[in-house]
């Protein structure tokens, strides 16, 4: 194997692929990149057996071949080399020799045959969607995923391909985030649960643009293909909860407030909230909303803001972090918080639509 290319052409792709390579490995080869040199250029693969990233890179290939090399060492070497330098790489027996200017590095290798194969050709369905729209879905929902919950299906994001739309839903049992975008989808509803790491890597891979990418759903995997980059993630095998049953419906009692004013008031009150439970109480009286926080040191914060509502003498507690994250996910200057009573979940939406719906359970204070 022998190839050459500019430093920058190699550094960009391997910096992206190295994100899926775990620092602690059960198999030594999982700490490596698989580098395949073919006539068209390089194919660089990294995996942790759950998520796989493949970058296709243009290079001058003098001799085709394949080998695996330590991923983080290769990235560190490329980062440390001066800008604009030409990198020449050659496989010499079982060592990979890298020349750049007056620098020379010799890296240990493992055979390409030891690298886990992921031949996933059994695709069930493929969809086209704008990158920016898919990224928007993740940003509005992924923060509500559970983290290391025993209910493994909550440690991921539900993506539903529906007639004319794509919907994303995440919940940790205390709050729920739902977002939906229009898309050219036909046929029956297909649902998949993408694991947390797959969601995080997908968020890194996606650009905020209207360029189309292909999303392929297969038996136990989801693959996203954009120019010169392919990401494949295993799916969580489980049944996602009936999320529509927990979204408050036809709640005619609501509070409307300036989103930024409410966020600022909550952030200030949170300073004196209980560090463990992060509770704040919202007290509604005619034309105003009072936000109160206490802690075990007998300290108290009180904020009062203007709010439009028909509720009176309603007091309800929430985890302030959950409420703030829900508010940050809403677009627009004003938010609508639908409330029923002190024991019911609230529904947070923009006042002009429900493409994003955030549900937060109450907290007894």
C-alpha positions as CSV (number, residue, x, y, z in Angstrom):
1,X,0.0,0.0,0.0
2,X,1.3,3.4,-1.0
3,X,-0.4,6.8,-1.3
4,X,0.2,10.5,-0.9
5,X,-2.0,13.6,-0.2
6,X,-1.9,17.0,1.5
7,X,-2.1,17.1,5.3
8,X,-5.4,19.0,5.3
9,X,-7.1,16.5,3.0
10,X,-6.4,13.7,5.5
11,X,-6.8,15.6,8.8
12,X,-10.4,16.7,8.2
13,X,-11.9,13.2,7.6
14,X,-9.9,11.4,10.2
15,X,-10.7,14.0,12.8
16,X,-14.4,13.3,12.2
17,X,-14.1,9.5,12.1
18,X,-12.0,9.3,15.3
19,X,-15.0,10.5,17.3
20,X,-16.5,7.0,17.2
21,X,-13.2,5.3,18.4
22,X,-13.5,4.6,22.1
23,X,-10.4,5.2,24.3
24,X,-10.9,2.0,26.2
25,X,-11.3,-1.1,24.0
26,X,-12.2,-4.7,24.5
27,X,-10.5,-5.6,21.2
28,X,-7.2,-3.9,20.2
29,X,-8.2,-3.5,16.6
30,X,-11.1,-1.3,17.6
31,X,-8.6,1.4,18.6
32,X,-7.5,1.5,14.9
33,X,-8.7,3.0,11.7
34,X,-9.2,0.6,8.8
35,X,-7.5,2.3,5.8
36,X,-8.3,0.9,2.4
37,X,-6.4,2.4,-0.6
38,X,-8.1,1.9,-3.9
39,X,-7.8,3.5,-7.3
40,X,-10.3,6.2,-6.5
41,X,-8.7,7.2,-3.2
42,X,-8.9,6.2,0.5
43,X,-11.7,4.7,2.5
44,X,-11.1,5.3,6.2
45,X,-13.3,3.4,8.8
46,X,-13.7,3.7,12.5
47,X,-16.1,1.8,14.7
48,X,-17.0,0.9,18.3
49,X,-19.3,-2.0,17.2
50,X,-22.3,0.2,17.8
51,X,-21.6,3.2,15.5
52,X,-19.5,3.1,12.4
53,X,-18.2,6.1,10.4
54,X,-16.7,5.8,6.9
55,X,-14.9,8.7,5.2
56,X,-14.0,8.6,1.5
57,X,-11.0,10.7,0.7
58,X,-9.3,11.7,-2.5
59,X,-5.6,10.6,-2.7
60,X,-2.9,9.7,-5.1
61,X,-2.8,5.9,-4.7
62,X,0.4,4.4,-6.2
63,X,-0.2,1.0,-4.7
64,X,-3.6,-0.3,-3.5
65,X,-4.0,-2.2,-0.2
66,X,-5.6,-2.2,3.2
67,X,-4.3,-2.1,6.8
68,X,-5.4,-0.9,10.3
69,X,-3.4,1.8,12.2
70,X,-3.8,3.4,15.7
71,X,-6.5,6.0,15.2
72,X,-5.6,8.7,17.8
73,X,-1.9,8.5,17.1
74,X,-2.5,9.1,13.4
75,X,-4.8,12.1,14.2
76,X,-2.3,13.6,16.6
77,X,0.5,13.2,14.1
78,X,-1.5,15.0,11.4
79,X,-2.5,17.8,13.7
80,X,1.1,18.4,14.8
81,X,2.4,18.6,11.2
82,X,2.8,22.0,9.6
83,X,0.0,23.3,7.3
84,X,0.3,22.6,3.6
85,X,2.8,19.7,4.0
86,X,2.5,16.7,1.6
87,X,2.1,13.4,3.4
88,X,3.5,10.2,1.9
89,X,2.4,6.9,3.3
90,X,3.8,3.5,2.6
91,X,3.2,0.0,4.1
92,X,6.6,-1.6,4.9
93,X,6.0,-5.2,6.0
94,X,3.9,-4.8,9.2
95,X,4.7,-1.1,9.8
96,X,3.1,2.0,8.3
97,X,5.7,4.6,7.4
98,X,4.6,8.2,7.1
99,X,6.9,10.9,5.6
100,X,6.0,14.6,5.7
101,X,8.8,17.1,5.0
102,X,11.7,16.2,7.2
103,X,9.4,14.2,9.6
104,X,9.2,10.4,9.6
105,X,6.8,8.3,11.7
106,X,6.6,4.5,11.9
107,X,3.3,3.1,13.2
108,X,2.4,-0.4,14.3
109,X,-0.4,-2.0,12.4
110,X,-2.9,-4.9,12.7
111,X,-4.2,-6.8,9.7
112,X,-7.3,-5.5,7.9
113,X,-8.8,-9.0,8.3
114,X,-9.1,-8.5,12.0
115,X,-11.3,-5.3,11.6
116,X,-15.0,-6.1,12.2
117,X,-16.9,-6.3,9.0
118,X,-20.2,-4.5,8.7
119,X,-21.8,-5.7,5.5
120,X,-25.2,-4.2,5.9
121,X,-26.9,-4.6,2.5
122,X,-30.3,-5.7,3.7
123,X,-31.9,-2.3,3.6
124,X,-35.7,-2.2,4.1
125,X,-36.4,1.4,3.2
126,X,-34.5,4.5,2.2
127,X,-35.6,8.1,2.5
128,X,-34.3,11.5,1.3
129,X,-34.3,14.4,3.7
130,X,-32.5,17.8,4.0
131,X,-29.6,17.7,6.4
132,X,-30.7,20.9,8.2
133,X,-34.2,19.5,8.9
134,X,-32.9,16.2,10.4
135,X,-30.4,18.2,12.5
136,X,-33.2,20.5,13.7
137,X,-35.2,17.4,14.8
138,X,-32.3,16.2,16.9
139,X,-31.6,19.5,18.4
140,X,-35.2,19.9,19.6
141,X,-35.5,16.5,21.2
142,X,-32.2,14.7,21.9
143,X,-31.6,16.4,25.3
144,X,-34.6,14.6,26.7
145,X,-33.1,11.1,26.2
146,X,-32.5,9.0,29.3
147,X,-28.9,8.3,30.3
148,X,-28.1,4.7,31.4
149,X,-31.7,4.0,32.3
150,X,-32.5,0.3,33.0
151,X,-35.3,0.7,30.4
152,X,-32.8,0.6,27.6
153,X,-35.3,1.8,25.0
154,X,-35.4,5.2,26.8
155,X,-31.6,5.6,26.2
156,X,-32.2,6.6,22.6
157,X,-34.3,8.7,20.2
158,X,-37.4,7.4,18.5
159,X,-37.5,8.5,14.8
160,X,-40.8,7.9,13.0
161,X,-41.1,8.0,9.2
162,X,-44.7,9.0,8.8
163,X,-46.9,9.9,5.8
164,X,-45.6,13.3,4.7
165,X,-43.5,13.9,7.8
166,X,-40.6,12.7,10.0
167,X,-41.1,12.9,13.8
168,X,-38.5,12.5,16.6
169,X,-39.4,11.8,20.2
170,X,-37.2,11.4,23.4
171,X,-38.2,10.9,27.0
172,X,-36.5,10.0,30.2
173,X,-39.7,9.4,32.1
174,X,-39.7,12.9,33.7
175,X,-40.1,14.9,30.5
176,X,-40.8,14.4,26.9
177,X,-39.7,16.2,23.7
178,X,-41.4,15.8,20.3
179,X,-40.6,17.6,17.0
180,X,-41.9,17.0,13.5
181,X,-40.9,18.3,10.1
182,X,-42.6,17.9,6.7
183,X,-40.8,15.4,4.4
184,X,-41.6,13.5,1.2
185,X,-42.4,10.2,3.0
186,X,-45.0,7.7,1.7
187,X,-46.2,4.4,2.9
188,X,-46.7,2.9,6.3
189,X,-45.2,4.4,9.5
190,X,-41.8,3.0,10.2
191,X,-40.3,3.6,13.7
192,X,-36.7,3.1,14.9
193,X,-34.9,3.8,18.2
194,X,-31.4,5.3,17.6
195,X,-29.1,4.8,20.6
196,X,-27.6,7.9,22.4
197,X,-24.1,7.5,20.8
198,X,-25.7,7.2,17.4
199,X,-27.7,10.4,17.9
200,X,-24.6,12.3,19.1
201,X,-22.5,11.2,16.2
202,X,-25.3,11.9,13.8
203,X,-25.6,15.4,15.2
204,X,-21.8,15.9,14.5
205,X,-22.1,14.5,11.0
206,X,-25.0,16.7,9.9
207,X,-24.6,20.2,8.5
208,X,-27.1,23.0,8.8
209,X,-27.9,23.1,5.1
210,X,-30.6,22.2,2.6
211,X,-28.5,19.5,0.9
212,X,-30.2,16.2,0.7
213,X,-28.9,13.1,2.3
214,X,-30.1,9.5,2.2
215,X,-31.3,7.7,5.3
216,X,-31.4,4.0,5.0
217,X,-33.4,1.8,7.5
218,X,-32.3,-1.8,7.6
219,X,-32.8,-4.8,9.9
220,X,-31.3,-3.6,13.2
221,X,-29.4,-0.6,11.7
222,X,-29.8,2.9,10.4
223,X,-27.4,4.4,7.8
224,X,-27.0,8.0,6.8
225,X,-25.1,8.8,3.6
226,X,-23.9,12.3,2.7
227,X,-21.1,13.2,0.3
228,X,-18.0,11.4,1.2
229,X,-19.2,10.3,4.6
230,X,-21.3,7.3,5.7
231,X,-22.5,6.7,9.3
232,X,-24.1,3.5,10.4
233,X,-25.6,2.9,13.8
234,X,-27.1,-0.1,15.4
235,X,-30.7,0.3,16.6
236,X,-32.1,-0.3,20.0
237,X,-34.4,-3.4,20.0
238,X,-37.3,-2.5,22.2
239,X,-40.8,-1.0,22.3
240,X,-40.9,2.7,22.8
241,X,-43.6,3.9,25.2
242,X,-47.0,5.2,23.9
243,X,-45.8,8.8,24.0
244,X,-49.0,10.3,22.6
245,X,-50.8,9.1,25.8
246,X,-48.7,11.4,28.0
247,X,-49.0,14.5,25.9
248,X,-51.8,16.7,27.4
249,X,-54.6,17.2,25.0
250,X,-57.3,19.9,24.8
251,X,-55.8,21.9,27.7
252,X,-57.6,25.2,27.4
253,X,-55.9,26.7,30.4
254,X,-52.6,28.2,29.5
255,X,-50.1,30.8,30.4
256,X,-48.5,32.9,27.6
257,X,-45.2,34.7,28.4
258,X,-42.2,36.3,26.7
259,X,-39.8,33.3,26.3
260,X,-36.6,35.2,27.1
261,X,-38.1,37.0,30.1
262,X,-39.3,33.7,31.5
263,X,-35.9,32.0,30.8
264,X,-34.0,34.8,32.5
265,X,-36.3,34.7,35.6
266,X,-36.0,30.9,35.9
267,X,-32.2,31.0,35.6
268,X,-31.9,33.6,38.4
269,X,-34.3,31.7,40.7
270,X,-32.4,28.4,40.0
271,X,-29.4,29.8,41.7
272,X,-31.1,29.3,45.1
273,X,-33.0,26.1,44.3
274,X,-32.3,22.8,46.0
275,X,-29.1,21.5,44.4
276,X,-30.5,17.9,44.4
277,X,-34.0,18.4,43.2
278,X,-33.7,21.7,41.3
279,X,-37.3,22.6,42.2
280,X,-39.0,25.9,41.5
281,X,-42.6,26.8,42.1
282,X,-44.7,28.8,39.7
283,X,-47.5,30.7,41.4
284,X,-50.1,32.3,39.1
285,X,-52.2,35.2,40.0
286,X,-54.1,37.8,37.9
287,X,-51.8,38.9,35.1
288,X,-48.5,37.8,36.7
289,X,-46.5,34.7,37.3
290,X,-44.3,34.4,40.4
291,X,-41.3,32.0,40.4
292,X,-40.1,30.9,43.8
293,X,-37.1,28.8,44.8
294,X,-36.0,27.5,48.2
295,X,-33.1,25.4,49.4
296,X,-32.3,23.6,52.7
297,X,-30.2,26.6,53.9
298,X,-33.5,28.6,54.2
299,X,-32.5,30.8,51.3
300,X,-35.1,32.0,48.9
301,X,-35.4,33.6,45.4
302,X,-38.5,35.3,44.1
303,X,-39.1,36.5,40.5
304,X,-42.2,38.1,39.2
305,X,-43.0,38.4,35.5
306,X,-46.0,39.5,33.4
307,X,-48.0,36.7,31.9
308,X,-51.3,36.3,30.1
309,X,-53.5,33.6,31.6
310,X,-57.0,32.9,33.0
311,X,-55.6,30.9,35.9
312,X,-55.7,32.1,39.5
313,X,-54.2,30.8,42.7
314,X,-52.5,27.9,40.8
315,X,-49.2,26.7,42.3
316,X,-47.2,24.1,40.6
317,X,-43.6,22.9,41.0
318,X,-41.1,21.8,38.3
319,X,-37.5,20.8,37.9
320,X,-36.1,24.1,36.7
321,X,-33.5,22.3,34.4
322,X,-36.2,20.4,32.6
323,X,-38.3,23.5,32.2
324,X,-35.3,25.6,30.9
325,X,-34.3,22.9,28.4
326,X,-37.9,22.7,27.1
327,X,-38.0,26.5,26.7
328,X,-34.7,26.6,24.9
329,X,-36.1,24.2,22.3
330,X,-39.0,26.4,21.5
331,X,-38.6,28.9,18.6
332,X,-40.3,32.3,18.8
333,X,-40.5,35.3,21.2
334,X,-43.5,33.9,23.1
335,X,-44.3,30.6,24.6
336,X,-47.5,28.9,25.6
337,X,-47.4,26.7,28.8
338,X,-50.6,24.7,29.1
339,X,-51.4,23.9,32.7
340,X,-54.3,21.9,34.2
341,X,-53.5,21.6,37.9
342,X,-50.6,21.1,40.4
343,X,-50.5,17.3,39.7
344,X,-50.6,17.3,35.9
345,X,-47.8,17.7,33.3
346,X,-47.4,21.0,31.5
347,X,-47.2,21.3,27.7
348,X,-44.8,23.9,26.3
349,X,-45.3,25.0,22.7
350,X,-44.8,28.1,20.6
351,X,-47.9,30.2,20.4
352,X,-48.2,29.8,16.6
353,X,-47.8,26.1,16.2
354,X,-47.0,22.7,17.7
355,X,-44.2,21.4,15.5
356,X,-42.2,21.2,18.7
357,X,-44.0,20.0,21.8
358,X,-42.3,19.7,25.2
359,X,-43.9,17.9,28.2
360,X,-42.6,18.4,31.7
361,X,-44.0,16.5,34.7
362,X,-44.7,18.4,37.9
363,X,-42.5,18.2,41.0
364,X,-44.0,18.0,44.5
365,X,-42.3,20.8,46.6
